[in-house]
Amino acid sequence: MGIKSIEPVGESPKLSVRYLSGETSDYIPSKKDWWLIVISALVIRVALMVVFAHQHGYTITQHADKADGYNFLVYAKLVLHQSVEATPADRRVFVGYPLLIAIGNLIGIPLPWSGMLITLLTAAFSCGLAATLCGDKRIGWAMATLTPINLLNTTMVMNEAAMTICILGGLILALRKNQIILGSALLGIAALIRPMGGFAACGLFSFYLLQNKNYRNLLIMILVIGLIGGLGMIVLRKWAGDSVAASVDTYNQVYYHGRVLDWPFKALIETPLQDRTIPKGKIALVFVHVLAVLLATGILVRKYFSTPQRDELIGVFTPWIVINTIFICSIGTFWGFQGFNRTVTWAMVPFFWAYRKWLPGSLIIWGVVGAASFAVALRLTI
């Protein structure tokens, strides 16, 4: 199957997109498609945030404190050197996202709104960038409407959306524009926001090492990502009056009882067997996600080894999703089960790309999918 390179007319941003001929050529996003995906993703999330908060009887500002939101906002105050009593739960969060919230506050946006605006906007534009990177508007629509837990998380002060937009921006710059320094810088910021952003960087590393054999870009990438993601983490923790060692120890001991990682599938199997109070619907939903992730990973691995002339995306996406799948299936304690549906979002673009042949092209169908996800998301608890 041949690989073509085209320059989409009116693309925003304008990029040279590689695609496998006969697979995605009918779905290259136009400028209209691109903005429609972004705006739709934003509208569905704002609507979900408002309806969810109203349904549970609290304000939009109180919505910002849900899940890890309160901890991120407290750490943003530490970054700003504001007076605040921070607990170990507050100090265990990753520092990149609170830094972004703090920057928003410095330009006059109240901390809760800074966090929510960052999440909502980065989530929406990530959908457009996913369509651009993959050269397939269906990937953008999948990001905009799926999954229910992803929709709900991206209405709150959570860091996955900010990590994802940095990953996608970095890969677009590195692969499509050959801007390896800027691309690596964004990937380093992604790792600073959440270390799992490094899984995508490993995918690009593998591509340069094994497929492209561009050792110059490989060296630049290691240096830039190491400087921003590694040294940046140490400096920012120090600035906030914290330390990397203390936060890692808290994360491992307090929340995972020394078992951040365990044998693959152990927590996924043990948790529902030991805790009989978990609803059967929750168990079914988690294992649907587990099977979907394993199948997507298998599809990409098979394509990686069976395609003589690999597309760039296969070369990057396959290592990315393999590492993410191994990691999320090995998370220890009950969090490995309870948080599995959330951890899928750490590699959502390659996940959807694996299924692209079966993704619909009709806007009507995506509207139905979005409505169904919206309805399910309203039934979730946080």
C-alpha positions as CSV (number, residue, x, y, z in Angstrom):
1,M,0.0,0.0,0.0
2,G,1.6,3.2,-1.1
3,I,2.2,6.3,1.0
4,K,1.2,9.7,-0.5
5,S,2.0,13.2,0.7
6,I,-0.5,16.0,0.2
7,E,-0.9,19.6,1.1
8,P,-4.6,20.0,2.3
9,V,-6.2,23.2,0.9
10,G,-7.2,25.5,3.7
11,E,-5.9,23.3,6.4
12,S,-5.5,25.1,9.8
13,P,-2.7,24.8,10.7
14,K,-1.4,24.1,7.1
15,L,0.7,21.0,7.3
16,S,2.0,18.3,5.0
17,V,0.0,15.2,6.0
18,R,1.1,11.7,5.2
19,Y,-1.6,9.1,4.9
20,L,-2.0,5.5,3.6
21,S,-3.7,5.7,0.3
22,G,-7.1,4.3,0.2
23,E,-7.5,4.4,3.9
24,T,-7.9,8.0,5.0
25,S,-7.7,10.1,1.8
26,D,-11.4,10.8,1.9
27,Y,-11.2,12.1,5.5
28,I,-8.5,14.7,5.3
29,P,-9.8,17.6,7.5
30,S,-10.5,20.9,5.7
31,K,-10.4,24.2,7.6
32,K,-14.2,24.0,8.1
33,D,-13.9,20.4,9.4
34,W,-11.1,21.4,11.8
35,W,-12.9,24.3,13.4
36,L,-16.2,22.4,13.5
37,I,-14.5,19.6,15.5
38,V,-12.9,22.1,17.9
39,I,-16.0,24.1,18.5
40,S,-18.2,21.0,18.9
41,A,-15.7,19.5,21.4
42,L,-15.8,22.8,23.4
43,V,-19.6,23.1,23.4
44,I,-20.2,19.5,24.5
45,R,-17.8,19.9,27.4
46,V,-19.1,23.3,28.6
47,A,-22.7,21.9,28.4
48,L,-21.7,18.8,30.3
49,M,-19.9,20.8,33.0
50,V,-23.0,23.1,33.5
51,V,-25.5,20.2,33.5
52,F,-23.4,18.0,35.7
53,A,-22.8,20.7,38.3
54,H,-26.5,21.6,38.3
55,Q,-27.5,17.9,38.6
56,H,-25.3,17.5,41.7
57,G,-26.3,20.8,43.3
58,Y,-23.0,22.7,43.3
59,T,-21.6,25.7,41.6
60,I,-19.2,25.8,38.6
61,T,-16.5,27.0,40.9
62,Q,-17.1,24.1,43.3
63,H,-16.9,21.8,40.3
64,A,-13.2,22.8,39.9
65,D,-12.5,21.2,43.3
66,K,-13.7,17.8,42.3
67,A,-11.4,14.8,41.9
68,D,-7.7,16.0,41.9
69,G,-8.8,19.6,41.1
70,Y,-8.5,20.9,44.7
71,N,-4.9,19.4,44.9
72,F,-3.9,21.1,41.7
73,L,-5.2,24.4,42.8
74,V,-3.4,24.2,46.1
75,Y,-0.2,23.4,44.4
76,A,-0.7,26.4,42.0
77,K,-0.8,28.5,45.2
78,L,2.5,27.0,46.2
79,V,4.0,27.9,42.9
80,L,2.7,31.5,43.4
81,H,4.2,31.5,46.9
82,Q,0.8,32.2,48.4
83,S,0.0,31.3,52.0
84,V,-1.6,27.8,51.9
85,E,-1.5,24.7,54.1
86,A,-0.6,21.9,51.7
87,T,-1.1,18.3,52.7
88,P,0.8,15.3,51.2
89,A,-2.2,14.8,48.9
90,D,-1.6,18.2,47.5
91,R,2.1,17.9,47.1
92,R,2.0,14.5,45.3
93,V,0.5,16.1,42.1
94,F,2.7,16.7,39.0
95,V,3.9,20.3,38.9
96,G,3.6,21.3,35.2
97,Y,-0.2,21.7,35.2
98,P,-0.3,23.8,38.4
99,L,2.4,26.0,36.8
100,L,0.0,26.7,33.9
101,I,-2.8,27.5,36.3
102,A,-0.5,29.8,38.2
103,I,0.4,31.6,34.9
104,G,-3.3,32.1,34.2
105,N,-3.7,33.6,37.6
106,L,-0.8,36.0,37.1
107,I,-2.7,37.5,34.1
108,G,-5.8,38.1,36.2
109,I,-7.8,34.9,36.0
110,P,-9.0,33.4,39.3
111,L,-7.4,30.1,40.0
112,P,-10.5,27.8,39.6
113,W,-11.4,29.4,36.3
114,S,-7.8,29.4,35.1
115,G,-7.7,25.6,35.7
116,M,-11.1,25.0,34.0
117,L,-10.3,27.2,31.0
118,I,-7.0,25.5,30.5
119,T,-8.7,22.1,30.5
120,L,-11.6,23.0,28.3
121,L,-9.6,24.8,25.7
122,T,-6.7,22.3,25.5
123,A,-9.2,19.5,25.3
124,A,-11.1,21.1,22.4
125,F,-8.0,22.1,20.4
126,S,-6.5,18.6,21.1
127,C,-9.3,17.2,19.0
128,G,-8.4,19.4,16.1
129,L,-4.7,18.7,16.4
130,A,-5.4,14.9,16.5
131,A,-7.3,15.2,13.2
132,T,-4.3,17.2,11.7
133,L,-1.6,14.8,13.0
134,C,-3.5,11.7,11.7
135,G,-4.8,13.4,8.5
136,D,-8.2,12.0,9.5
137,K,-11.1,14.1,10.7
138,R,-12.7,10.9,12.2
139,I,-9.9,10.8,14.8
140,G,-10.8,14.4,15.7
141,W,-14.5,13.5,16.1
142,A,-13.7,10.4,18.2
143,M,-11.6,12.6,20.5
144,A,-14.4,15.1,20.7
145,T,-17.2,12.7,21.6
146,L,-15.5,9.7,23.3
147,T,-15.2,8.3,25.9
148,P,-17.8,9.3,28.6
149,I,-15.0,9.4,31.3
150,N,-12.8,11.4,29.0
151,L,-15.6,13.9,28.4
152,L,-16.2,14.3,32.2
153,N,-12.5,14.6,33.0
154,T,-12.1,17.3,30.5
155,T,-14.7,19.5,32.2
156,M,-12.6,19.5,35.4
157,V,-9.3,20.7,36.7
158,M,-7.4,17.7,35.5
159,N,-4.1,17.5,33.6
160,E,-4.7,15.0,30.8
161,A,-5.9,17.5,28.2
162,A,-3.0,19.8,28.8
163,M,-0.6,16.9,28.4
164,T,-2.3,15.7,25.3
165,I,-2.2,19.0,23.4
166,C,1.5,19.3,24.2
167,I,2.1,15.8,22.9
168,L,0.1,16.4,19.7
169,G,1.8,19.8,19.1
170,G,5.2,18.3,19.6
171,L,4.6,15.4,17.2
172,I,3.2,17.7,14.6
173,L,6.2,20.0,14.8
174,A,8.7,17.1,14.8
175,L,7.1,14.9,12.1
176,R,5.3,17.3,9.9
177,K,7.4,20.5,10.0
178,N,10.8,19.0,11.0
179,Q,11.0,21.4,13.9
180,I,12.7,18.9,16.2
181,I,13.8,21.5,18.9
182,L,10.3,23.0,19.2
183,G,8.6,19.6,19.0
184,S,10.9,18.2,21.7
185,A,10.3,21.2,23.9
186,L,6.5,20.6,23.8
187,L,7.1,16.9,24.5
188,G,9.2,17.9,27.5
189,I,6.4,20.2,28.7
190,A,4.0,17.3,28.3
191,A,6.2,15.1,30.5
192,L,6.4,18.0,33.0
193,I,2.6,18.1,33.1
194,R,2.3,14.4,33.5
195,P,5.3,11.9,33.2
196,M,3.1,9.6,31.1
197,G,3.6,12.2,28.3
198,G,7.0,10.6,28.1
199,F,5.3,7.5,26.6
200,A,4.7,9.5,23.4
201,A,8.3,10.8,23.5
202,C,9.4,7.1,23.6
203,G,7.4,6.5,20.5
204,L,9.2,9.3,18.6
205,F,12.5,8.1,20.1
206,S,11.8,4.6,18.7
207,F,10.9,6.1,15.3
208,Y,14.2,8.1,15.0
209,L,16.3,5.2,16.3
210,L,14.8,2.2,14.4
211,Q,13.0,3.6,11.4
212,N,14.1,7.0,10.4
213,K,17.6,6.5,11.7
214,N,18.0,10.2,12.3
215,Y,20.5,10.2,15.1
216,R,20.9,14.0,15.1
217,N,17.2,14.5,15.8
218,L,17.4,11.7,18.4
219,L,20.2,13.4,20.3
220,I,18.4,16.8,20.2
221,M,15.3,15.2,21.4
222,I,17.0,13.5,24.4
223,L,18.7,16.7,25.4
224,V,15.7,19.0,25.1
225,I,13.2,16.7,26.7
226,G,15.7,15.9,29.5
227,L,16.3,19.5,30.2
228,I,12.7,20.6,30.3
229,G,11.0,17.5,31.6
230,G,13.7,16.4,34.0
231,L,15.6,19.5,35.2
232,G,12.4,21.5,34.9
233,M,10.6,19.2,37.4
234,I,13.5,19.5,39.9
235,V,13.6,23.3,39.6
236,L,9.8,23.8,39.9
237,R,9.5,21.5,42.9
238,K,12.3,23.5,44.6
239,W,10.6,26.8,43.7
240,A,7.4,25.5,45.3
241,G,9.2,24.5,48.5
242,D,9.0,20.8,47.6
243,S,11.2,18.1,46.4
244,V,10.8,15.4,43.7
245,A,11.9,12.6,46.1
246,A,9.2,13.6,48.7
247,S,6.4,13.8,46.1
248,V,7.4,10.4,44.6
249,D,7.5,8.8,48.0
250,T,4.1,10.2,48.9
251,Y,2.7,9.1,45.6
252,N,4.0,5.6,46.0
253,Q,3.5,5.0,49.7
254,V,0.4,6.9,50.6
255,Y,-1.7,6.2,47.5
256,Y,-0.3,2.9,46.3
257,H,1.1,1.4,49.5
258,G,4.4,0.9,47.8
259,R,2.8,-0.8,44.7
260,V,2.7,1.9,42.0
261,L,3.4,-1.0,39.7
262,D,2.6,-4.7,40.2
263,W,2.2,-7.8,38.0
264,P,0.2,-7.1,34.9
265,F,-3.6,-7.4,35.4
266,K,-3.2,-8.3,39.1
267,A,-5.1,-5.2,40.4
268,L,-7.6,-5.5,37.6
269,I,-8.5,-9.0,38.6
270,E,-8.1,-8.8,42.4
271,T,-10.0,-5.6,43.0
272,P,-13.5,-6.7,41.9
273,L,-12.9,-10.1,43.5
274,Q,-12.0,-8.6,46.9
275,D,-14.5,-5.7,46.9
276,R,-18.0,-7.1,46.4
277,T,-19.5,-3.6,46.7
278,I,-18.3,-2.6,43.2
279,P,-21.3,-2.4,40.9
280,K,-21.4,-5.0,38.2
281,G,-21.9,-2.2,35.6
282,K,-18.6,-0.6,36.7
283,I,-16.8,-3.9,36.4
284,A,-18.2,-4.5,32.9
285,L,-17.3,-0.9,31.8
286,V,-13.7,-1.3,33.0
287,F,-13.2,-4.7,31.3
288,V,-14.7,-3.4,28.1
289,H,-12.0,-0.7,28.2
290,V,-9.4,-3.3,29.0
291,L,-10.4,-5.5,26.0
292,A,-10.6,-2.5,23.7
293,V,-7.1,-1.3,24.7
294,L,-5.6,-4.8,24.3
295,L,-7.2,-5.1,20.9
296,A,-6.0,-1.7,19.7
297,T,-2.5,-2.5,20.9
298,G,-2.5,-5.8,19.0
299,I,-3.8,-4.2,15.8
300,L,-0.9,-1.6,15.8
301,V,1.7,-4.2,16.8
302,R,0.6,-6.5,13.9
303,K,0.6,-3.5,11.5
304,Y,4.0,-2.4,12.7
305,F,5.7,-5.8,12.0
306,S,3.7,-6.6,8.8
307,T,4.0,-3.3,6.9
308,P,7.2,-3.3,4.8
309,Q,7.1,0.5,4.3
310,R,5.9,1.8,7.6
311,D,4.0,5.1,7.9
312,E,5.4,7.6,10.4
313,L,2.4,7.2,12.6
314,I,2.8,3.5,12.8
315,G,6.4,4.0,13.8
316,V,5.4,6.4,16.6
317,F,2.0,5.2,17.7
318,T,2.9,1.6,18.2
319,P,5.7,2.0,20.8
320,W,3.6,4.7,22.5
321,I,0.5,2.5,22.9
322,V,2.5,-0.6,23.8
323,I,4.3,1.2,26.7
324,N,1.1,2.8,27.9
325,T,-0.8,-0.5,27.8
326,I,1.8,-2.3,29.8
327,F,1.9,0.5,32.3
328,I,-1.8,0.9,32.9
329,C,-2.4,-2.8,33.1
330,S,0.3,-3.0,35.8
331,I,-0.8,-0.2,38.1
332,G,-1.0,-1.6,41.6
333,T,-3.7,-1.6,44.4
334,F,-7.3,-0.8,43.7
335,W,-6.3,2.3,41.6
336,G,-5.3,0.0,38.8
337,F,-8.9,-1.0,38.5
338,Q,-10.8,2.1,39.6
339,G,-8.7,4.5,37.4
340,F,-8.3,2.3,34.3
341,N,-10.9,4.1,32.2
342,R,-9.1,7.3,32.9
343,T,-5.6,6.0,32.1
344,V,-6.8,5.0,28.6
345,T,-6.8,8.7,27.7
346,W,-3.0,8.9,28.1
347,A,-2.7,7.2,24.7
348,M,-6.1,8.0,23.2
349,V,-4.9,9.2,19.8
350,P,-3.1,5.9,18.9
351,F,-6.0,4.1,20.4
352,F,-8.5,5.7,18.1
353,W,-6.1,5.5,15.1
354,A,-6.0,1.7,15.5
355,Y,-9.7,1.6,14.9
356,R,-9.9,4.2,12.2
357,K,-11.1,1.8,9.5
358,W,-14.3,1.3,11.5
359,L,-14.9,4.9,12.5
360,P,-17.9,6.5,10.9
361,G,-17.6,9.5,8.5
362,S,-21.1,10.8,9.0
363,L,-21.6,13.9,11.2
364,I,-25.1,12.6,12.1
365,I,-23.6,9.4,13.6
366,W,-21.0,11.4,15.5
367,G,-23.8,13.5,16.9
368,V,-25.5,10.4,18.2
369,V,-22.2,9.1,19.6
370,G,-21.7,12.5,21.4
371,A,-25.2,12.5,22.8
372,A,-24.8,8.9,24.1
373,S,-21.4,9.7,25.7
374,F,-22.9,12.9,27.2
375,A,-25.8,10.9,28.7
376,V,-23.4,8.2,30.2
377,A,-21.1,10.8,31.5
378,L,-23.9,12.4,33.5
379,R,-24.3,9.0,35.4
380,L,-20.7,8.8,36.4
381,T,-19.4,9.8,39.8
382,I,-16.4,11.8,40.7
